[in-house]
C-alpha cells in the first residue's frame, strides 16, 4: 500500500476521515497543519512577514506551501501512513503545480469534496462549518470558494470522493474500495 494524502476544503472532514482510515488500516496519521509553521520558518517566513502575503489562497503563499509539503512528505517518506494536508497546501499554479504533481506522484492523493457543483459544495460546506461551534467563529467561505475553483485540486488528486449526504463511515468504505496499491 502507498501512503494516502487527503486534500479538501476547510471543514470537509479530512481529519475525521484520516483518523478513521488510519485506525482501519493500522497506520499512523499526520496532519501538516500541526507542523506547517516549522516548515514556513525554515523558508524564512515570520509571523509578521506572513501578514504581508495576503489571504491564505494568495499566490504569494505558494513557495511556503510547496516547501512545507515537500519537507513534510520527505519527513514521512519511509512510512506507510495517512497524510492530512490543510486546505491551502494543495492550491498551486504554474511551476509550483508541476512540482507538486511530481511530489505527489507516488502517493494515493484523495480529494474529499461535497459535490462537483461548486454552488452545492459551498452550501454544504457552509452548513457544516456553521453547525460546528469551533468553526463558525470565523468564516472560511472565501477560502473554500477559492479552493473549489482552483483546478489544481483535480490535477493533484488521483481519486475524488464526493461526500454530500454520506456519513464518515460511508466515506471510509468508499475509500477502502479504491485500489490503494
C-alpha positions in Angstrom: 0.0 0.0 0.0 1.2 3.5 -0.8 0.7 6.3 1.7 -2.6 8.2 1.4 -2.7 12.0 1.1 -6.1 13.6 1.9 -6.9 17.0 0.4 -10.1 19.0 0.5 -11.7 22.3 1.6 -11.9 23.5 5.1 -14.4 21.6 7.2 -14.8 18.7 4.8 -13.7 16.1 7.4 -10.1 15.4 6.3 -9.0 14.9 9.9 -12.1 12.7 10.8 -11.7 10.6 7.7 -8.0 10.4 8.1 -8.4 9.1 11.7 -10.9 6.5 10.6 -8.7 5.4 7.8 -5.6 5.2 10.0 -7.5 3.2 12.5 -9.0 0.8 9.9 -5.6 0.3 8.1 -3.5 0.3 11.3 -1.4 3.2 10.0 -0.2 6.4 11.6 -1.9 9.7 10.6 0.0 13.1 10.3 -1.6 16.5 9.8 0.5 19.1 8.1 -1.5 21.9 9.8 0.2 20.8 13.1 3.7 21.3 11.6 3.3 23.9 8.9 4.9 26.8 10.7 8.0 24.8 11.4 8.5 24.4 7.7 7.5 28.0 6.9 10.1 29.2 9.3 12.7 27.0 7.5 11.9 29.0 4.4 12.4 32.3 6.3 8.8 33.2 6.9 8.0 35.0 10.1 4.5 35.7 11.5 5.0 39.4 10.8 6.0 38.8 7.2 3.1 36.3 6.7 0.7 39.2 7.2 2.0 40.8 4.1 1.4 37.7 2.0 -2.4 38.3 1.9 -5.1 35.7 2.4 -4.2 32.0 2.6 -5.2 31.5 -1.0 -2.9 34.2 -2.3 -0.3 33.0 -4.8 2.4 34.6 -2.6 1.9 31.7 -0.2 2.9 29.1 -2.9 6.6 29.0 -2.1 5.9 28.4 1.6 3.2 25.8 1.0 5.3 24.0 -1.6 8.3 23.9 0.8 6.1 22.7 3.7 4.6 19.9 1.6 8.0 18.8 0.2 9.5 18.7 3.7 6.5 17.1 5.3 6.4 14.4 2.7 10.2 13.9 3.0 9.9 13.5 6.8 7.4 10.7 6.3 8.7 9.1 3.1 9.7 5.9 4.7 6.3 5.4 6.4 3.1 3.9 5.1 0.7 6.5 6.6 -2.2 8.8 6.2 -1.3 12.4 5.5 -3.9 15.2 6.0 -3.0 18.4 4.2 -4.5 21.7 5.2 -6.7 23.5 2.6 -4.0 25.8 1.3 -1.4 23.2 0.8 -3.0 22.0 -2.4 -3.5 25.4 -4.1 -0.9 25.8 -6.8 -0.4 27.3 -10.3 2.3 27.0 -13.0 5.7 25.7 -11.9 4.6 25.1 -8.4 1.7 22.9 -9.6 4.1 20.8 -11.8 6.5 20.5 -8.9 3.7 19.3 -6.5 2.4 16.9 -9.1 5.8 15.3 -9.1 6.0 15.3 -5.3 2.6 13.6 -5.0 3.1 11.1 -7.9 4.0 8.1 -5.7 1.0 8.7 -3.3 -2.7 8.0 -3.3 -4.0 11.5 -3.3 -7.7 11.6 -2.5 -9.7 14.8 -2.9 -12.7 15.0 -0.5 -15.3 17.5 -1.7 -19.1 17.6 -1.3 -20.0 17.8 -4.9 -18.6 18.6 -8.4 -21.1 21.5 -8.4 -19.4 24.5 -6.7 -22.7 26.0 -5.5 -23.9 22.7 -4.0 -20.4 22.2 -2.5 -20.3 25.7 -0.9 -23.8 25.3 0.5 -22.9 22.0 2.1 -19.6 23.4 3.5 -21.2 26.5 4.9 -23.9 24.4 6.6 -21.3 22.1 8.1 -19.0 24.8 9.3 -21.8 26.9 10.7 -23.1 23.9 12.6 -19.7 23.4 14.3 -19.2 25.9 17.1 -15.4 25.8 16.7 -15.6 26.6 13.0 -18.3 29.2 12.9 -16.3 31.7 14.8 -14.6 32.9 11.6 -15.7 32.4 8.0 -13.8 30.2 5.7 -16.3 30.8 2.8 -13.9 32.7 0.7 -11.0 30.3 1.2 -13.3 27.3 0.4 -14.6 29.0 -2.7 -11.1 29.7 -3.9 -10.1 26.1 -3.2 -13.1 24.7 -5.1 -12.4 26.9 -8.1 -8.7 26.1 -8.3 -8.2 23.4 -11.0 -5.0 22.2 -9.2 -7.1 20.2 -6.7 -8.3 17.9 -9.5 -4.8 17.8 -11.1 -3.2 16.7 -7.9 -5.9 14.1 -6.9 -5.8 10.6 -8.2 -9.2 9.9 -6.7 -12.2 12.1 -5.9 -14.7 11.2 -3.3 -17.9 13.3 -3.2 -19.1 13.4 0.4 -22.5 15.2 0.3 -25.1 13.1 2.1 -22.6 10.5 3.3 -21.6 9.6 6.8 -17.9 9.4 7.7 -18.3 5.6 7.8 -19.7 5.6 4.2 -16.9 7.8 3.0 -14.4 5.4 4.7 -16.0 2.4 2.9 -15.8 4.2 -0.4 -12.1 5.0 0.1 -11.4 1.4 1.0 -12.9 0.2 -2.3 -10.1 2.2 -4.1 -7.1 0.2 -5.3 -4.6 1.7 -2.9 -1.6 -0.3 -4.2 
